[in-house]
Amino acid sequence: MATPMAAPTAKHIFIQGVTHSGRAFRPSDWAERLAGVMSPFRPGGAQPGSHLSYSPWCVPNTINGVKCVVLHVDLQQAHPMAWEFCLNFARDNELQVAEACLLADPPP
């Protein structure tokens, strides 16, 4: 089965910590673990100490109380195998995936 491509207008893929059957995915730190594994895949490549921060292309987040990993479409172009790894993780664990644009918080 081919790995889905992001829609031309979507800038992000959200891997949500909810299975297709509606159950919360465990362990509770799954998003941080996945993003940690992906930390070397970043603009400019891995640098000394880059393992100490998340890649801007794969960031854990909580949206509306749901843990998720936000993948930026630039990861797909720069590191196709890393992109496929993340989407295969979602598929293998039956996690819900959505395409969208992550909007910045409005200024106070």
N, C-alpha and C positions, 0 to 999 in steps of 0.2 A: 504494500500500500504506500502511495506517495505521501510525503510529508506535506501538510497544507501550507500554502503560501499565505502571507498576510494580504488582505485587500489593499489595493493601491492607496486608499485614503486612510487606512488605519495606521497608526504609528506605534501601537503597542498591542501585545497579546497578554491577556491576563489569565494566568493559571490559578484557578481558585481552589482553596482548600476544602471543597465540597465535592463529594462524589456524585455521579449521575443519579444515584438513588437518594441523594439528599443528606447523606451522613457526613459529619465533619471528618476530615482526613487526619490521621495520626501518624507519627508523633506530632505534638503541638509545635515543635520547632522545625518542621519540615521545610518551610519557606526559607528560613535562615540557612539551613543545611544546603539546600539546592543553590541558593545564591552564593554561598561560600565556595562551593565546588566550581562555580562559574566565575569567580573573581579574577582569574588570569585573563579572561577573554574581555578585553577592554580596548578602547582607542589607544593606539601606540603599542599594544601588546603588554605582556607582563613585565613589570619592573621590580627591582628590589623593594620589598615591603608591600607590593600590591595585594598580597594575600591578606593584608590587614584591613582592607576595605572592600566593599562590594563594587562590582563593575557597574558603570552607569547603564549598561545594557541589560542587566539582570538584577533587579532590586526587590527585596522582600517588602511587603507592605500589608497593611490591614485596611480594607475598604468596607464600610458598612458592617464592621464587626467580623468580617471574613478574612482570614489569612490568605494572602495571594503572593505570587511572584509576577512582577511586571517585566516583560521582555520587550526591549526596543527593537524595531525592525532592522536597525543597523547591524545587529548581531547576525541576522540572517545573511547579509551580504558579506560581512567580514569573516565570519566563522560558521559556515553552513553546517558543519558536523556538530558544533556546540548548540546551534539552534535546534537541530533534529534531536539531540540528546534531551533537551528540555521538553520538547513536544512529545517525544516518546515516553518520558517520565510521566507526563500528564495522561497520555493514553494508557500506559501500562497500569496506572493506579486509578483509572476511570475518573479522573478529575475534570471538572467543568472548565472549559476554555472559552474566552470571549475576546473579540477584537474591538479595540476602541482607541480613543486618544485620551491620554491622561492630561487633565487640565491642571494648571497651577492653582493653588489656593488664591482666592481674591485678596487683594491688599486690605489690611484692617481699616 
